[in-house]
Amino acid sequence: MHVRLRVGAETYALAVENVLEVAQLGQIAPVPGSGPYVLGVYNLRGEVLPVFDLSKLFGIAREGLPERLLVAEHAGRKAGFAVDEVTDVGVLPDVSQEAESDFLSGAALLEGELVGIIDVARVFGALERGGAG
């Protein structure tokens, strides 16, 4: 099972076991000196989470501001990812395409649309190293 989401005009999916919750993107406190993909920190019921803009991390153009916060977890680490929309939760077809992005494990064709499968371990690893690359 995967959570499907939209970042800019692109569609992605994240394994449901890595998704803790989805919420409205509320008040984000900026972090001076952070990278361009870091929106800041968010207080989620007393837990302070770093929030990252997936459009900037993935290099995707976006009009306007992201509206949703997807809270993800991997290997005991948690972070919020700002996304434009969470569309649904469901089963994806088998991965049929290799991905050119370092952040994707592959892509699947669903209803005529290519869906990039986000590799959460790679995303968290890149964020720990300081960003894209």
N, C-alpha and C positions, 0 to 999 in steps of 0.2 A: 504494500500500500504506500502511496505517495501523496503528499500535499502539493497541489499544483498552484503556482503563483505567477504573477506577472511583474516584470521589472522593465519599465519602458515599454517597448513594443514586443519584447521577447517573453517567451513562456518557459518556465523552469519547473522542476519538481524536486522535492526533498523527501527522503524516506521518513515516513510517519514516526518511526521510533526515535528520530532526532528532533522532533518538534514537540515542545512542551506546551505552547499555547500561541494563539494569535489574538492581538488586541489592536485597538486604535492607537496610532502613534501619538502619544501625548507630549507633555512638556519634556524636552531633552535639554539637559544642562551641558553646554559646550565644554570641551576640554582644550584649553589653550596649548598650542604647540603640537597638537595631534595631526595625523596625516589627513589628506583630503577626503578619504573614504570614511573617516570617523565622524559621526554626527555628534557624539558626546556620550553622556551616561544617563540612565533612566532608572528611577526608583520604582521597582515592581514589588509592591507589598513589602517594603522594607529591605529588599535585596537590590543592591546597585549593580546594574548590568551595563557593560559597554554596548553601544549601538553603532552599527556599521551600515553605510549606505551601499547596498549591493550594486546599484547602477554605477557608482563611481569605482567600486572594486572591480567590477566586470568590464568597465569601459563602455557602458551603454548610455546613449543619450536619453534624457527624460525631460518632459515638459512638466513644470510644476513641482510640487513637493510630494514625497511619498506619503501614503495615508495609513498604512498598516505596519504593525510591528510583529514580526514572527520571532518568537523566542526559541532558540535552538540549543541543543546540548550535544556534546561529544566528549567522551572520556572524562567526564566530571567537570568539563568547562561549559559555561553558559554564555550566550551573547544574544543580543537583539539584532535582527536584520530588518532594515527599513525596506519595504516593498510597496509596490503600487496597489496590488490587489492579491487576495488569496481567492482562487476560483473554485476549487473543490478538493475533495479527497477521494482517491480511488486507485484502482489497479491500472498500471501502465503496461503496454505491450513490452515484449522483450526489447532490450537495447539493440537498435539496428544500425546505429551510426557511431563512428568514433568521433570524439569531440576534439576540437582544436584548442579549446581553453584548458588551462592548467587547473581550473576550478571544477571541471565537469568530468564525470566518469564515463559519459557517453550521451547518446540522445535516442529518443524513441519517437516514432511517428504515431500520433494520436489524432484521429478525425481530420487527417490532412495537414496537421500542424506539427512542426518539429518541436519537441519538448526536451530541453537540456536537463540532464540529471545531475544535480549539484552533489559533488563529493564533499561532504561535510568535513571529513578529516583534512582534506587539502585546504579548504577555506580557513579552518581554524589554524592550521599550520602556517599558512601565508600571513594571517593576521598576527600571529606570534612573532613572525620574522619581520614584521613591519610593513606588510602590504603586498601589492601585486608582484608576482614574480616568484 
